Amino acid sequence: MGSRKHIAAEKRKEERKTQYVARLRNVPTSPRKMRLVADLVRGMDVEQALNVLQHLQKENAKYVYQLLRSAIANWEVKNEGARIEDNELYIKEIFVDGGRMLKRIQPAPQGRAHRIRKRSNHVTLILGNRVQEMGELVTDEQETNTSNE
């Protein structure tokens, strides 16, 4: 492996240490319906999102709720002893991709058949830490100020 690739791989590895991700695969609902719930909680604080998802009357809310709980657990594993309330966790990114499609046949009149597409989706949720990001912004600004002088 060349040095550029090695440096880039090391950089990605370091970024992954501060990223808190949870993925949910092959959810048996259409991506369009799941995106309605995902758009609702994108950018919210974790506690507020959990509260909204608990009381939402959509079936997909329970899947996103479980996924959010999993992402919080992943955050707790990487940050032992830290409290969620002190770190201001929020949903940085959440996106829904189409999964595999099961193709079925529906009998139709006059001996014909219509295709039924049973869709599924994959959901990816990334948590962010507002306290940590603010600290990085402050250090970046200090570095640019010292380089300008």
ABEGO torsion letter per residue (X at the ends): XBAAAAAAAAAAAAAAAABBBBBBBGBABBAAAAAAAAAAABGBBAAAAAAAAAABABAAAAAAAAAAAAAAAAAAAABBGBBAAAAGBBBABBBBBBBBBBBBBBBBBGGBBBBBBBBBBBBBBBBBBAAAAAAAAAAAAAAAAAAAX
